[in-house]
């Protein structure tokens, strides 16, 4: 599933090129998770603004409102001057005078939704429960410690929930917990302030590294240029079950939490 680094990498790969373009046509394929919410013809002639990201959503200002886009589990956006005829998995084309922005999504869990503003329904409703951005000044150990207080769920599950901080997807949560020395099974509410400081720093570092490497490509992800990410090649624990820990040499373990694979070092990471 595309996470914050992949979504931000996608945004950066087309935002400058599409800003200022004028919509000439909107083409819809098979239904996505939610309906568009407006007539496609109503967007003709609208001018496009600068794409923004909130969590794993992209907000693309279009005319008097905008489009909220989500890549779902297997979606990707491509932007090019000349798009090939839509294929079986191409479900949304925003055709402009500078090129076509196309959403391709084999599983159709992605979405493109019209909203009059990012702070108005339905966009505001979909974004309402998102936590802080990891690079916001307000995010840090104090926020993390306060938000985790009283939670009995495992720390990794608390990070994945997205209501405390966005962007800590499965790969990046595993890597951040390893860097902070925290066992992913530790009760969230029992992680002390000092370790919350370390975890907040680790999240920012890991996500920044992932952004520099274009995110992670395990199966489907490509940015709007068609380029794959390479963070997965630099992972310390993710996908390395049975291989020696890069710090102590202990074999990396894999367990399942919430139907997601978790990788960790049983020696370096403590409850």
C-alpha atoms as one frame of an Amber mdcrd trajectory, in Angstrom:
protein
   0.000   0.000   0.000   1.450   3.414  -0.916   2.319   5.295   2.288   3.383
   8.871   3.000   6.784   8.686   1.251   5.265   7.132  -1.865   2.375   9.616
  -1.956   4.686  12.594  -1.402   7.083  11.279  -4.038   4.139  11.018  -6.435
   3.033  14.576  -5.614   6.494  15.974  -6.237   6.746  14.148  -9.557   3.788
  15.943 -11.172   2.791  18.967  -9.027   4.972  21.550 -10.782   4.087  20.303
 -14.244   0.328  20.354 -13.808  -0.006  23.589 -11.793  -1.618  26.255 -13.959
  -2.969  23.781 -16.501  -6.548  23.951 -17.776  -8.859  20.929 -17.754 -10.136
  19.924 -21.178 -11.792  16.609 -20.316 -12.427  14.141 -17.491 -12.726  10.469
 -18.345 -14.011   7.873 -15.874 -13.429   4.123 -15.994 -14.831   1.503 -13.654
 -16.210   2.791 -10.313 -13.661   3.431  -7.575 -14.206   3.318  -3.812 -16.406
   6.452  -3.818 -18.181   8.318  -6.638 -16.571  11.435  -8.110 -19.298  13.638
  -6.628 -19.755  15.953  -9.614 -20.456  15.756 -13.310 -17.178  15.280 -15.207
 -18.156  17.975 -17.721 -18.427  20.497 -14.874 -14.616  20.491 -14.564 -13.963
  21.482 -18.171 -12.199  24.808 -18.438 -11.173  24.814 -14.757  -7.652  25.900
 -13.866  -5.500  23.601 -11.724  -3.578  24.820  -8.686  -0.669  23.376  -6.701
  -1.118  19.807  -5.448  -0.870  19.319  -1.683  -0.589  16.208   0.484  -2.327
  15.386   3.762  -1.406  11.985   5.139  -1.879   9.548   2.263  -4.314  11.847
   0.435  -3.509  14.300  -2.339  -5.499  17.512  -2.720  -5.507  18.968  -6.238
  -7.163  22.402  -6.460  -9.380  22.533  -9.552 -11.371  25.662 -10.320 -13.628
  26.661  -7.422 -12.917  23.463  -5.471 -10.639  20.500  -5.818 -10.133  16.764
  -6.110  -9.127  14.594  -3.171  -7.189  11.581  -4.438  -6.231   8.376  -2.647
  -4.102   5.627  -4.194  -5.748   2.809  -2.240  -3.767  -0.424  -1.956  -2.294
  -0.674  -5.426  -2.962   2.617  -7.191  -0.520   4.905  -8.964  -0.688   8.227
 -10.771   1.030   8.969 -14.050   1.307  12.316 -15.791   2.390  12.637 -19.391
   1.880  14.810 -22.441   0.440  11.972 -24.497  -1.419   9.221 -22.676  -2.051
   5.851 -24.290  -5.672   4.718 -24.623  -7.023   3.724 -21.164  -6.402   0.116
 -20.191  -8.519  -2.206 -18.066  -7.118  -0.789 -14.814  -7.110   2.908 -15.786
 -10.104   4.418 -14.003  -9.622   8.195 -14.036  -8.097  10.587 -16.567  -7.788
  14.318 -15.921  -6.942  15.625 -19.372  -5.350  19.088 -19.470  -3.609  21.342
 -21.958  -0.277  20.175 -20.477  -0.935  16.460 -20.333  -3.062  13.765 -18.736
  -3.063  12.788 -15.069  -4.135   9.139 -14.930  -5.041   6.973 -11.946  -4.312
   3.299 -12.483  -5.621   0.962  -9.791  -5.951  -2.811 -10.344  -7.858  -3.345
  -7.065 -10.018  -0.205  -7.295  -9.630   0.741  -3.625  -8.386   4.169  -4.683
 -10.584   7.229  -4.966 -11.024  10.593  -6.656 -13.597  12.774  -4.913 -14.725
  16.322  -5.708 -15.064  18.754  -2.812 -15.787  22.492  -2.753 -12.792  22.980
  -0.404 -10.298  20.888   1.533 -11.962  21.980   4.770 -15.496  21.225   3.534
 -17.270  17.856   3.199 -16.558  15.326   1.866 -12.813  16.156   1.946 -12.916
  17.454   5.516 -14.788  14.353   6.672 -12.211  12.005   5.148  -9.284  13.965
   6.621 -10.795  14.668  10.041  -9.258  11.777  11.967  -5.712  12.107  10.676
  -2.934  12.723  13.186  -0.081  15.187  12.946   2.298  15.226  10.019   5.645
  13.760  11.149   7.562  16.842  10.003   5.246  19.331  11.729   6.870  21.369
  14.495   4.114  20.180  16.854   5.088  16.535  16.426   7.688  15.155  18.809
   8.217  12.970  21.841   5.923  15.037  24.050   3.006  14.730  21.620   3.674
  11.035  21.110   3.902  10.292  24.829   0.720  12.214  25.598  -1.242  10.573
  22.771  -0.112   7.054  23.711  -1.028   7.397  27.385  -3.536   4.731  28.449
  -3.420   2.774  25.203  -3.073  -0.976  25.677  -2.597  -1.788  22.013   0.895
  -2.709  20.815   3.037   0.284  19.924   3.319  -0.700  16.284  -0.461  -0.924
  15.943  -0.809   2.495  17.577   1.550   3.973  14.993  -0.297   2.366  12.074
  -3.675   3.709  13.226  -2.835   7.154  11.824  -4.713   9.169  14.431  -1.530
  10.109  16.336   0.869  10.628  13.462   0.445  10.001   9.741   2.975   8.296
   7.536   4.137   5.476   9.805   3.113   2.703   7.423   4.090  -0.905   7.965
   7.604  -0.741   6.539   8.435   2.588   8.152   6.969   1.674  11.547   9.141
  -1.469  11.637  12.227   0.516  10.717  11.554   3.375  13.154  10.906   1.010
  16.064  14.157  -0.786  15.302  16.111   2.461  15.221  14.492   3.549  18.517
  15.171   0.137  20.128  11.512  -0.516  20.945   9.913  -3.965  20.671   6.883
  -3.652  18.338   4.832  -5.726  20.826   5.356  -3.267  23.696   2.148  -1.788
  25.131   1.820   1.704  23.654   0.832   3.275  26.955   3.964   1.961  28.683
   6.479   3.560  26.335   8.170   6.250  28.424   8.895   9.826  27.462  12.579
   9.272  26.675  11.755   6.410  24.328   8.957   8.476  22.763  11.557  11.157
  22.027  13.740   8.534  20.367  10.799   7.120  18.416   9.677  10.532  17.141
  13.233  11.256  15.970  13.454   7.822  14.350  10.167   8.293  12.481  11.310
  11.597  11.034  14.700  10.186  10.068  13.280   7.046   8.430  10.587   8.942
   6.522  13.093  11.554   5.366  15.379   8.782   4.120  12.448   7.119   2.337
  11.590  10.403   0.630  15.179  10.797  -0.542  15.012   7.284  -2.031  11.649
   7.770  -3.741   9.699   5.589  -1.313   9.470   1.786  -1.426   8.462  -0.434
  -4.327   7.529  -3.962  -3.305   5.039  -4.699  -6.082   3.201  -1.926  -7.893
   4.351   1.526  -6.830   5.631   3.971  -9.439   5.688   7.766  -9.275   4.126
   9.957 -11.972   7.323   9.578 -14.041   7.012   5.780 -13.842  10.005   5.497
 -11.495  10.173   2.898  -8.710  11.302   3.622  -5.144  14.390   2.031  -3.585
  14.056   2.412   0.201  13.329  -1.308   0.582  16.933  -2.066  -0.427  18.179
  -0.131   2.611  15.789  -1.564   5.230  17.474  -2.749   8.427  14.777  -5.244
   9.464  11.810  -5.170   7.079  11.756  -8.232   4.830  14.918  -9.653   6.451
  13.490 -12.568   8.454  16.258 -14.943   9.530  19.036 -12.649   8.348  21.504
 -11.214  10.870  20.667  -7.926  12.560  22.845  -5.167  11.138  23.778  -4.119
  14.684  24.166  -7.272  16.810  23.984 -10.180  14.363  20.929 -11.812  15.982
  18.541 -13.278  13.367  15.706 -10.902  12.527  12.290 -12.235  13.570   8.983
 -11.965  11.787   5.601 -12.000  13.523   2.103 -11.014  12.425   0.320  -8.059
  14.035  -3.090  -7.018  12.789  -2.654  -9.189   9.676   0.547  -7.322   8.783
   4.075  -8.702   8.909   6.293  -7.191  11.591  10.066  -7.537  11.491  12.303
  -6.800  14.470  15.502  -7.736  16.290  14.663  -9.590  19.535  17.937  -8.440
  21.096  18.201  -4.776  20.081  14.504  -3.987  20.629  13.191  -4.156  24.169
   9.720  -3.986  25.667
